[in-house]
Each structure stands twice: as structure tokens, then as C-alpha cells.
């Protein structure tokens, strides 16, 4: 995940872990960042020495002890996790190639605290970044996010979301899709799943699931100017756009949108994104069938993705030696 070990900024990972191990009876290994790493995308730490610790979660909330060395489980501990001082993508690669080489069939990243629908969030997401990292190693990968709709989200909705999420994961594993351009034997590289945290999770009918594509949107200002004094004490967004510290009306908590005259020219900036149009977009701006459209309807979205930057459709057409000349520039620079 990108939210780190169980805690206020990471309320979902332990619950999903219990369902995957108890309900699906899967053998699950957990390798996650030791602290919050939201909005970091698929970044790797290439100059740092990545250190780690062992973590032993307990019921009911997943809190537990850390240890510098691996040890036998004690009474009440449900497993041995590994916390790395690295990004989500770093954790994924180390898990696959250093900690458990050849042992992993499926990588699950999440559940993220907050939605990862739309291009603006997907391209920034550490949760999706970890799934992209593993899919580039030809491992089936799923990114799972729980979109906050009600602030705060009632804890009674957590368990139904985990049951729902684990069923979606199991279905995808059993019915993995085909993609001729996929990196792994013509399969879909990864799936991005978004589940809205709404009361319908408790209903007999449940939440509708829809195959979707990514809503291509954009964002503007992500940072705000601060004076030297403000830059030290001002809070920053600790997690994603749906985090507990985010204003329910999706406005930045770091002051006004426009910098005061005394702030202009100061080279101090804090992360203070304007999320209103991303979290609550107008219905007319949402393409039917997109992940943003599905979440707005209160549906879960499942989006097949490729581990690549997308090209325009015309550039995806296969070429031959005879036809490649049409792509050659006919000018001198």
C-alpha cells in the first residue's frame, strides 16, 4: 500500500489481510512502507539504503510490535509483515525479487484510504505505483482503493468493504482478462479497483460493479506559498484526497486559495491541492463508462490497465519495415 502500517492514515489494510487469509485461505506476504507515502506515484529510491523491520499485527485493529530480527509468532499475532523505509514501488520490487523471489503469484496494493479514480489521481497514486511496479516484473497486479464519500466513514462499513473487495479480487484472479499488448502472456497487466464507501455496502443488493475506463481529467494548483514561519508550522495533507485530515467540502485546510501579498516571492511552499473539481466533478464532465462516472453513481469501478504511458490510438497500430517510413520526419532540425 502507500498508507503504511495500520493506524489512522491506514485503517483498511489489516481488515483486508484477515479476509484474504481467513476467507480465501490465501498465503499472504505483506511488504509495505513503514510510513505514509501517498502521492508518490511509481518512484523508486535509488540513492538510499533501504532498511526494514519486522512487524507483528494483532486483533482487533492490526496494531503490533516491531522487531529488528525475525522471530516466532507470539500469542495473538496473526502474521509477520515487513516494513521498509521505501516507496510503495520500492517495496513491491524488493518483495518480488529479494524477499520472496519466485513465490508471488499476485500482488495486491491497498486498500488505499481514498479513491484512485481518474488520470489525475492514478498518475499520482503510490497504490497504483506499486501495482505498476510489479506488473513490469510480469506479475499479475491489482490496485484496490476505498473512496471516502461520508466524512468520517462509519467503521461499520469497513468489514462489508473488505468482503466485497476480496470477492472482486478472487473473481479477477479466476477470470483474468486478455490483452494482446500485455507484458505477461497476452494478459491484462493490472486492474485498478475503486470501491465507494457508502451505506449500500450493508444492503442485500450491495454495490453495483462496472467495467470502466480511466476518466482523463486534469488538475491545477497543488501547492501554496507560505512565509518562512508558516512553512514550519502549517499542516500538510497526510494521506490522499479522502484522508481523515481533508476537509469534507474538499477545500484545502492551509489557508486561502490565493497567497496574501506578504507571501508573494517567498520560496516556501506546502502541499495544498485544490480538490473540489476532482472529488465532486459536475455530472456533465464525466464520460459515461469512466471510473469517475461510476464512483459518482455509487458504483464500484474495475479498470483494466497497461503498465505503460498511453499512446494515441493511431500510434498503437503495428508497423512493418515497409510502412514505418510513414513515421519518419521529413524535415531538418
C-alpha positions, -999 to 999 in steps of 0.1 A, spaced: 0 0 0 11 36 2 -6 44 36 18 24 57 11 1 86 -23 0 105 -32 34 120 -53 65 115 -39 70 80 -41 33 71 -73 19 86 -80 -8 59 -50 -29 53 -53 -52 83 -90 -59 77 -84 -70 41 -54 -91 52 -77 -110 76 -102 -117 48 -77 -128 23 -60 -152 48 -92 -165 66 -119 -163 40 -100 -171 8 -73 -191 27 -46 -175 7 -9 -174 17 -3 -137 20 30 -119 25 29 -83 34 57 -58 25 47 -22 29 62 13 36 70 20 72 52 54 70 28 73 48 38 75 12 8 89 -7 11 109 -39 45 94 -47 35 75 -78 59 48 -91 90 64 -77 120 44 -66 146 53 -40 178 48 -59 204 65 -36 191 55 -2 200 23 17 166 7 22 162 -6 58 134 -26 72 119 -41 103 95 -70 111 60 -62 122 36 -85 141 0 -73 139 -27 -84 164 -65 -83 165 -86 -63 166 -70 -32 149 -38 -46 135 -15 -27 159 15 -47 170 52 -49 178 82 -43 156 114 -62 157 148 -58 141 150 -95 136 126 -122 125 111 -142 154 84 -168 161 49 -155 164 36 -148 199 1 -155 212 -24 -133 194 -1 -124 165 -15 -133 131 15 -130 109 49 -115 102 49 -84 80 79 -64 67 80 -26 69 105 -10 46 117 26 46 109 29 10 83 39 -16 54 15 -25 71 7 -58 104 1 -40 86 -23 -16 69 -42 -45 102 -47 -63 122 -58 -32 94 -82 -22 93 -98 -56 130 -101 -63 148 -101 -29 124 -113 -1 102 -138 -19 117 -145 -53 96 -168 -74 70 -172 -47 45 -145 -56 15 -151 -80 -4 -119 -74 4 -85 -60 -24 -66 -42 -17 -29 -35 -41 -13 -10 -67 -8 2 -59 28 -2 -76 54 20 -93 73 -7 -102 69 -43 -78 64 -71 -101 70 -100 -93 93 -129 -60 101 -146 -51 129 -121 -52 106 -91 -40 74 -109 -8 91 -122 0 103 -87 -10 73 -67 16 53 -47 -10 25 -45 -12 22 -83 25 28 -85 32 -4 -66 9 -23 -89 26 -9 -119 60 -18 -105 50 -54 -100 33 -57 -134 65 -45 -150 80 -76 -134 53 -97 -152 33 -104 -120 -5 -101 -120 -13 -70 -100 -44 -53 -86 -46 -18 -70 -76 -15 -46 -89 18 -32 -118 27 -9 -133 61 -19 -145 82 11 -179 96 5 -191 103 41 -168 121 65 -159 103 87 -166 68 72 -186 47 97 -165 18 109 -195 -5 104 -188 -2 66 -152 -15 69 -160 -52 71 -185 -52 42 -160 -34 21 -133 -60 28 -157 -88 20 -167 -70 -12 -131 -62 -21 -119 -98 -15 -146 -112 -37 -137 -88 -65 -101 -98 -62 -110 -135 -62 -131 -130 -93 -104 -112 -112 -79 -138 -103 -102 -166 -116 -112 -147 -147 -81 -127 -156 -86 -108 -189 -67 -109 -221 -47 -81 -237 -27 -87 -268 -4 -59 -258 0 -72 -222 35 -79 -208 26 -113 -194 15 -139 -219 -11 -116 -235 -29 -109 -203 -41 -77 -188 -12 -61 -169 -31 -48 -139 -65 -38 -126 -74 -6 -108 -104 -12 -85 -123 16 -67 -150 9 -41 -171 38 -28 -176 37 10 -213 41 11 -243 26 30 -252 4 1 -223 -19 12 -247 -30 40 -277 -37 18 -287 -70 4 -284 -58 -31 -249 -45 -24 -229 -21 -46 -230 -24 -84 -197 -33 -101 -189 -18 -135 -161 -23 -160 -147 11 -167 -120 32 -184 -100 59 -168 -115 94 -168 -90 117 -184 -90 148 -163 -65 173 -151 -56 194 -120 -43 229 -114 -25 242 -83 -12 216 -59 10 238 -37 5 271 -18 30 298 -10 39 302 27 61 326 47 91 310 65 72 309 98 41 294 82 61 268 63 73 253 96 40 250 114 14 246 87 -1 211 85 1 191 52 -22 166 38 -11 133 55 -27 109 31 -47 110 -1 -76 133 -11 -101 114 10 -79 112 41 -94 120 76 -75 153 76 -91 165 44 -119 189 47 -153 173 40 -160 200 15 -127 191 -3 -112 225 2 -75 229 14 -71 235 51 -39 255 46 -55 289 42 -70 308 13 -65 297 -23 -47 329 -32 -15 338 -14 -15 370 7 6 399 -6 32 393 21 36 357 9 44 366 -27 80 360 -37 88 337 -7 103 304 -18 84 283 8 56 260 -4 33 235 12 12 208 -5 -23 222 -5 -42 210 -36 -75 224 -47 -95 191 -49 -131 204 -53 -135 197 -90 -117 163 -88 -137 150 -58 -171 165 -68 -170 170 -105 -201 180 -124 -220 151 -140 -216 167 -174 -178 165 -172 -178 127 -165 -177 104 -196 -202 76 -194 -184 44 -186 -154 61 -169 -142 53 -134 -151 88 -122 -186 84 -136 -191 50 -118 -179 64 -84 -203 93 -87 -231 69 -93 -221 49 -62 -208 20 -82 -175 2 -78 -152 6 -108 -129 -21 -122 -104 -7 -148 -80 -29 -168 -47 -11 -173 -15 -14 -192 19 -8 -175 28 19 -199 23 55 -208 -6 55 -233 0 65 -270 -26 80 -293 -47 53 -310 -30 57 -344 4 50 -329 -7 17 -315 -12 2 -349 16 -23 -356 41 -13 -383 63 -32 -407 96 -23 -424 76 -13 -454 52 10 -436 74 25 -409 85 52 -434 53 69 -428 65 78 -393 98 92 -403 101 130 -400 106 147 -434 124 178 -421 158 190 -410 161 205 -375 
